[in-house]
């Protein structure tokens, strides 16, 4: 049996992918802009194996709240999919008085139908907002649970930078039909959410 080796120098000469190899393109499906909105909701179908939601300057109307999401399997009539998740964060105070990395049990779920946190304690100061992404995998599967990962940069209400990591799964084999984003209290005062399908 012959051994095959890759010549790394030749990889720089590749100008396009061969036919049949997917490039993992992001296809913009929908854009929603919040304006004193109680929530923003998106519909999903089986057009893509995964969806990415990108969040731009999400600003709460109320101080010290969490941006959250929940999933629906019945067209958005109910947002109550059972979820298990993890939540940890790195932080650094603006005045350099504190910094750290910590697992945060207040942000995780254990077989709960509640809303999953994406941010920790968002600030409503006029110049504060949060940005990041949520990746939802294989929401139309009728076999497997629905994995998600998220990463957010948040301006904490105590003038602190947060780097937030979330991962988990919706524990259902039913297809996910809708997703809803809202703050734990008060409106989404401003911000943009874009939904992409990954091909």
C-alpha positions in Angstrom: 0.0 0.0 0.0 1.4 3.4 -1.0 1.6 6.2 1.4 0.3 9.6 0.2 1.8 12.9 1.5 0.6 16.4 1.2 3.0 19.0 -0.1 2.1 22.0 2.0 3.7 24.4 -0.5 1.2 23.4 -3.1 -1.8 24.2 -0.9 -1.2 27.9 -1.5 -1.8 27.3 -5.2 -5.4 26.3 -4.7 -7.7 29.0 -6.1 -11.1 27.2 -5.8 -12.7 24.1 -4.3 -13.3 21.1 -6.5 -16.9 20.5 -7.4 -18.8 18.5 -4.8 -17.0 20.1 -1.8 -19.1 22.6 0.1 -17.6 25.9 1.2 -19.8 26.4 4.2 -21.3 29.6 3.0 -23.5 31.8 5.1 -26.8 32.6 3.4 -28.7 35.6 4.9 -32.3 34.6 5.4 -33.8 37.4 7.6 -32.9 40.6 9.4 -34.9 42.0 12.3 -34.3 45.4 13.9 -35.6 45.9 17.4 -37.3 49.2 18.4 -38.8 48.9 21.9 -39.6 45.3 21.0 -40.9 42.8 23.6 -39.2 40.0 21.6 -37.9 39.0 18.1 -39.0 35.7 16.6 -37.7 33.7 13.7 -39.2 30.7 11.8 -37.0 27.8 10.9 -37.4 25.0 8.3 -35.4 22.1 6.9 -33.7 24.2 4.2 -30.4 24.1 6.2 -28.6 21.7 8.5 -27.7 24.6 10.8 -28.5 28.3 11.5 -26.4 31.1 12.8 -27.9 34.2 14.5 -25.7 37.3 14.7 -26.5 40.0 17.2 -25.4 43.6 16.7 -25.5 46.1 19.5 -28.5 44.6 21.4 -29.5 47.3 23.9 -32.0 46.6 26.7 -34.5 49.1 27.9 -34.1 47.8 31.5 -30.8 47.7 33.5 -29.3 44.4 34.8 -31.2 42.0 32.6 -30.2 38.9 30.5 -30.7 38.4 26.8 -32.4 35.0 26.5 -33.8 32.6 23.9 -36.2 29.7 23.8 -37.3 27.2 21.2 -40.7 26.0 19.8 -41.7 22.8 18.1 -45.3 23.9 17.4 -45.0 26.9 15.1 -44.4 29.4 17.9 -47.5 28.7 19.9 -45.4 27.6 22.9 -41.7 28.3 23.7 -40.9 25.5 26.1 -38.4 23.0 24.7 -36.5 21.2 27.5 -32.8 22.3 27.6 -29.6 21.4 29.4 -26.7 23.8 29.1 -23.5 25.3 30.4 -22.5 28.9 31.0 -19.2 30.5 31.8 -17.6 33.9 31.4 -14.4 35.9 31.6 -14.6 39.4 32.9 -12.5 42.5 33.4 -13.6 45.7 35.2 -13.2 49.0 33.5 -11.3 50.4 36.5 -9.0 47.3 36.5 -10.3 46.5 40.0 -11.2 42.9 39.2 -10.9 40.2 36.5 -11.5 36.5 36.4 -12.9 33.4 34.7 -15.8 31.6 36.3 -18.4 28.9 35.7 -21.8 30.6 36.4 -24.5 28.2 37.6 -27.1 30.9 37.4 -26.8 30.9 33.6 -27.1 27.1 33.0 -30.1 24.9 32.7 -30.7 21.2 33.7 -33.6 19.7 31.9 -35.5 23.0 32.1 -38.1 24.5 29.8 -37.1 28.1 30.9 -35.3 30.6 28.7 -31.6 30.2 28.2 -29.3 33.2 29.0 -27.1 34.5 26.3 -25.8 37.5 28.4 -25.1 37.8 32.1 -26.2 41.3 33.4 -26.7 43.6 30.5 -26.5 47.4 31.0 -29.1 49.9 29.7 -26.6 52.8 29.8 -27.0 54.8 26.6 -23.6 53.8 25.2 -23.8 50.1 26.3 -24.8 47.1 24.2 -24.1 43.4 23.6 -23.0 41.6 20.4 -22.4 38.0 19.5 -23.7 34.9 17.8 -25.8 31.8 18.4 -25.3 28.6 16.3 -28.2 26.1 16.3 -27.4 22.7 14.8 -29.7 20.4 12.8 -33.0 21.9 14.1 -35.1 19.8 11.7 -33.8 16.4 12.8 -36.4 13.9 13.9 -33.7 11.7 15.5 -31.3 13.8 17.5 -31.3 16.5 20.2 -30.7 20.1 19.0 -27.2 21.3 20.0 -26.4 25.0 20.3 -23.3 27.1 21.1 -23.1 30.9 21.7 -20.5 33.5 22.3 -21.2 37.1 23.4 -19.3 40.2 24.3 -21.4 42.1 26.9 -21.1 45.5 28.6 -22.0 44.6 32.2 -24.0 47.1 34.3 -21.0 47.6 36.6 -18.8 48.9 33.7 -17.2 45.5 33.1 -16.4 43.6 29.9 -17.8 40.1 29.7 -16.8 37.4 27.3 -19.6 34.8 27.6 -19.6 31.2 26.5 -22.8 29.1 26.3 -23.4 25.6 25.0 -26.2 23.0 25.4 -29.0 21.2 23.7 -32.7 21.2 23.3 -33.7 17.7 24.5 -36.2 16.9 21.8 -36.3 14.8 18.7 -39.1 16.9 17.3 -38.1 19.5 14.7 -37.6 23.1 15.9 -39.9 25.4 14.1 -39.3 28.8 15.8 -36.9 30.6 18.0 -37.6 33.7 20.2 -35.2 36.2 21.7 -36.1 38.5 24.6 -34.7 40.1 27.7 -35.5 38.6 31.1 -37.4 41.9 31.8 -38.3 44.8 29.7 -38.0 45.4 26.0 -35.2 45.1 23.5 -34.7 48.9 23.1 -32.5 48.7 20.0 -30.3 46.3 18.0 -30.2 44.0 15.0 -30.5 40.2 14.7 -29.6 38.5 11.4 -30.4 34.9 10.7 -28.2 32.9 8.3 -28.5 29.4 6.9 -25.2 27.4 6.6 -24.8 25.6 3.3 
